[in-house]
Amino acid sequence: MSSHYKIAFIASLFCCISYNVAAQSNAAKPKPLVKDIYTADPSAHVFDGKIYIYPSHDVESNVPEDDEGAHFNMRDYHIFSMDDINGPAKDNGVALDVKDIPWAGRQLWAPDAAFKNGTYYLYFPVKDKKDVFKIGVATSKSPTGPFKAEANPIPGSYSIDPAVFMDKDGKAYMYFGGIWGGQLQRWHTGNYDASLKTDLGKGHENEPALNAKVARMKDDMLVFDEAPKDVIILDENGKPLLASDSNRRFFEGAWMHRFGDKYYFSYSTGDTHLLAYGVSSSPYGPFTYKGVIMKPVTGWTTHHSIIEFKGKWYIFYHDVELSGKTHLRNIKVRELLREADGSIKTIEP
Ligand code: FUB
């Protein structure tokens, strides 16, 4: 493990030990939903009254760890289905393999899914043959696949962690992006610049943070209907969060849900290991930062999704309870609770 990942991981373990002590009075501790393979980055959806989980499938491939996350060297996706929130999570087998994606090189990272016009769409980030992350789409008539990948990445897509939100009016939006190993910073000027390894680097700390991106999807759900726009997050004074504000700024793992007439944009703060959120009256934002959804879990990465099922809200997330290793994660679920004003109660995992 590289030195700054190592320091952050040890810090997150200490955080988790103290949080776990504080949380001992909490209700039943969530258990890994899947134990026979490693799973992460769970994007959950309710299709036809049933829960479907679209996670990454972590594997040990013995690729040495580096700052760009080369050890997250995943090669396929399995999709899980649950009739009820208390499980079990049924493994529906391999839904898409990297060898069946014509343009893919390596590293199948966090996917998401959507349903429209009788078709299920699986969205996935993977490095192309030049080692540049792009976002692809694959289709199936079944929520569990198998999925068939399109011949090329979505034109105009880049970076990682697609999350597709279907609004009540039937319009769909893709949120995406991730800094550091997710390469978002490399597209800052509009042209790909491989020299930017983590963020914009020294001298940019007091500039606005890099933003996630959002683009409305065309009706066919295969391409963007517009050029991606910035997902701006404002502080309590209406100013964009700064790059140096690592406890609040966007890092990766975007998710969108709607509660009443408000749009909740949630995300991981990466190196500070928090799940945070902001609220807006538009799916495009700007979003006003509201707080922390979940404090650090065991492991380096933190990644989630939020769904409503049978009148209650749930958060799906991962930690490393089963393996103790950053790149071999396991998915979990727990209830998401709100205050009367719709704000989300912080979870101490
Ligand atoms: O699983 C690989 C990457 O780790 C995801 O794309 C990120 O969100 C982080 O969870």
Boltz pocket constraint, residues with backbone or C-beta under 6 A from the ligand:
constraints:
  - pocket:
      binder: B
      contacts: [[A, 40], [A, 41], [A, 56], [A, 72], [A, 108], [A, 109], [A, 110], [A, 160], [A, 161], [A, 178], [A, 252], [A, 253], [A, 301], [A, 302], [A, 303]]
      max_distance: 6.0
